[in-house]
């Protein structure tokens, strides 16, 4: 009887430890996504400011080119801010449904609700519930953070694509200018 109670206590403690570990992981992932989005905003803001300072000293066709680059950077900043202020109410998802049952993979957890998460954890790891309300609260927070991280990283990827397009555009201008002016 003592061994059975000890094993039951271990599985109950294990459930709480798993949930707390997942919660810490997704909180870190959400903070990491915020940092990446902040860097994109700072970089694009610096590029916009720099282009504005030199744009009016250029030929007219280069000014139009710089305007296009500035527009791409503004679009990138828009998506980065959208990621910073991501809400889970929006049903839009940046990932396809995955059947990979990896609870440390945010895209999998983002497709679940707290009840599905808890039931799957219990079934997959053969765990029992001790404090259902605490587990439900932790599960809800884990799912919310996973969805937020999924959304933030999705917006980061969109923003990064516009930033790369804005960076490649001046490189094309430089190559064109060097080709037309070999003595430059």
Secondary structure, DSSP 8 states (H G I E B T S, - for coil): -HHHHHHHHHHHHHHHHHHHHHHHHHHHHHHHHHHHHHHHHHHHHHHHHHHHHHHTTS-HHHHHHHHHHHHHHHHHHHHHHHHHT--SS----SS-------TT-HHHHTTS-HHHHHHHHHHHHT---S-HHHHHHHHHHHHHHHHHHHHHHHHHHHHHHHHHHHHHHHHHHHHHHHHH-TT-
